[in-house]
Amino acid sequence: MAFSSPSKRHYPVSVAPMMDRTDRHFRYFMRQITQRTLLYTEMVTSAAILNGDRHHLLDFSPIEKPLVLQVGGDNPQDLAECARIATDWGYDEINLNVGCPSSRVQNGHFGACLMAQPDRVAACVEAMMQATHLPVSVKHRIGIDDCDRYEDMAHFVQTVAASGCQIFSVHARKAWLKGLSPKENRDIPPLRYEDVYRLKQNFSHLWIEINGGFIQLFQVHNQLPKVDAVMIGRAAYDNPYLFATVDRDFYHEDRSAPSRHKVAQAMMDYLEEWKIKGLLKPHSITRHMLQLFSGQPGSRAWKRLLTEQGCRPDAGPDIIHQALDKVLAIPGLTQ
């Protein structure tokens, strides 16, 4: 059995997989801000990979790497085939979703509900690892429903780790599978960071990444002495320029932070490329850029123009230029 060695992983900061958020356009946008942060796809179900339009679901630009494909499913044979496909497609890692609490995911019998079946998750991971040389990781919660003691999570991790998996991304909130929406499950259950710290202490040989509630880089600095990595979710979408200094501060790259202006200009060229390919509405790209100037003077004008013009089929890269002109005309802007 091949093992996913934590020693080969060098990503102290990552952007969480988020449905309807971390598509290829968002990932390209983020690469204009940070080149080293580990990025994830949206969750793609094993059934979709095996039966759907793979080019639409799996294609990415080389600039998006390092890139992890997150898969949802519970059938070891299907997931093994997905691992082979992901390997051929050129991904850097494959992640199994054992954290999503949505009813749709539960109906498909995968996501967070699988925390109640650690043996099945272990079988899935083992099948995936036998099908690829890539690292296979698991993203999960600290617990579900009333199965939320530290001992329950430790048993889950121990069981899955015995299959060969050594990389675990842990959302430090439990999930209620009934009674709370996915959005409520991101806010209402309390954060229990101490459980994740304890997990790292008890399983020091594993790579443990913590996720949940991080919105500033100083929080990342504070976490890294206690865990191996920090995953940032909604803050990456609400304030993407937060990552402008990540390459320097966490990956020790001798590279100055790109200006927001430079990022916007790069996205003009990208939008032009996609218009040539037949992209009908720039909104598919510009929707990910709305928060580029978050907290800056002119942010509202920037978002308004991109929102109003982005859905026009005849709109092109010039809408980014027009929005940028509005922002840069406002005194006090930090580019």
Secondary structure, DSSP 4 states (H G I P E B T S, - for coil): -----GGG---SEEEPP-TTTSSHHHHHHHHTT-SSSBEEEEEEEHHHHHHS-HHHHH---GGG-SEEEEEE---HHHHHHHHHHHHHHT-SEEEEEE----HHHHHTT-GGGGGG-HHHHHHHHHHHHHH-SS-EEEEEES-BTTB-SHHHHHHHHHHHHTTT--EEEEESS-B-SSSS-HHHHTTSSPP-HHHHHHHHHHTTTSEEEEESS--SHHHHHHHTTTSSEEEE-HHHHH-GGGGGGHHHHHH----PPPPHHHHHHHHHHHHHHHHHHT---THHHHGGGTTTTTTSTTHHHHHHHHHHHHT-TT--THHHHHHHHHHHTSTT---
